[in-house]
């Protein structure tokens, strides 16, 4: 069986969402110093759930945030032999790639937090390495593109992928926030590496953010917010001594009405782990979906 990339496996069958996908050529004549981002609507959080929880999770996530799903399929998405259920959930607040492996998951898959579409996989991989990342899985082909898995300082794993033809996906109503928990030992090195690669702008660097945002009211922590063509990111710098479930969340989703979103979530059997609370300018909550996936949700306009 030929392997698909993690995002490619789902996007290749997503034409049923809204008719045929329009495709355009991806330019490959870019320099290593270029910005290889294509757009945050092509970037997905990778969610791994048990096969028997797959459908329940997909239904609950879509019920919470709205949007559509791709048809479900079963694929080999790794360069070595494996088989997984695979499906996209495309919501106005962000897209996820869901995987329910029916075989053991080959190393190091399952530990990558996101898949990012890039315009040139070879140049992007070289640029990532030049900016301090290392390859965990060297570039490998799939039927409609190529992929690489990299690790940034601090042990932050990501997948980069490219398509020969780029599908056109509707821009998001709100861009999700990649939430990365690091200690001071690695935070600056990660931010420097990622900013250099992603052409990311540091929009704020707060040394004394309200600890209520990480379940520790009355304390402070360092919070670094960045934005780039790959979307938004929040680096949460602590001593690593975090109360559960903080640190288990990978993404923060912005919604127009937090209470209404949580009502839909509860109706879809999503558990509220941390009730809505104010930390700085943000009202947020922490939830756990069927299958164990944990996410932060916050009100629109509250970026800090």
Residue, then its C-alpha position, 0 to 999 in steps of 0.5 A: x500500500x502506498x503511503x499518504x502524508x498525514x494531512x494528504x490522506x484526509x485532504x485527498x478524499x475531502x472533495x465531497x465537502x463542497x464539490x471538486x477542489x480547485x488546484x494550482x501549481x505550487x512554486x518551487x523556485x524559492x530560496x532557503x531564506x524564503x517564507x515557505x508558509x502557505x496559510x493557516x487554513x492548510x495547517x492541522x492539529x494531529x489528533x490520535x484517538x483509539x479506533x473505537x472512539x474515532x467516530x464519537x470524537x469526530x462527531x463531538x468536535x464538529x458539534x462543538x465548533x461547526x464546519x464539515x468533515x471529509x469522508x472517512x478512509x483507511x490509509x497508510x500515512x507513514x513511510x513504513x507499514x501501518x494502517x489508520x482510520x483518517x478524517x479531516x474536521x474542517x471548522x471555522x476555528x481550525x482544522x484537525x486531522x484525526x487518526x485512529x490507528x488499527x496497527x501499532x503506530x510507527x516511531x516517531x508518529x503520534x508525537x507530532x503536534x501539527x502538520x504544516x503545508x509548505x511551498x517547497x519541502x526540500x528548501x523548507x526542511x533545509x531551512x528548518x535544520x539551518x534554524x536549529x531543528x533536526x529531522x526525525x523522519x527524512x523526507x518521504x514521498x506520498x502519492x500527491x506530495x512529500x513529507x518530513x518530520x522535524x523536532x525543534x529545540x525543546x522537543x517540539x515535533x512538527x510535520x511539514x508536507x507539500x502537494x504537487x497541486x495545492x487544494x484551495x481551502x476556505x480561510x478560517x474565521x479565526x486562527x487557532x493558537x498552537x500552545x507550546x509549554x516549555x521551561x526557561x532552558x528551551x524557550x528562547x532557543x525555540x522562539x529564536x529557531x521558530x521565528x527564523x524559520x517561520x518569519x514569525x513576529x513576536x506580538x507580545x512577551x509578558x514576563x508576568x502573565x496571570x498564573x490563572x491562565x495555567x491553573x495557578x492563580x496568584x502566580x505569574x509565568x512568562x507568556x510569548x505570543x507569536x504570529x506567522x503564515x503558519x498561524x498563531x502560537x503561544x509559548x508558555x514558559x514555566x518551571x514545568x510543575x503544572x496542575x492537570x490538565x495544563x500542558x496536555x493541551x496543544x491548541x487553543x480555539x477562538x470562538x465568538x461566544x464561549x458559553x454557547x460553545x461550551x453548551x454545544x460541547x456538553x451536549x456532545x458529551x465533551x467534559x469541561x475540565x476547567x470552567x470559564x475563567x478570566x486570566x488577564x484579558x482572556x476568558x477561557x476554559x479547558x475541555x476534554x473530548x471523547x477519546x481523551x483529546x484536551x483543548x483550550x477554548x477562549x472568547x474572540x478578541x482575547x489574545x493575551 
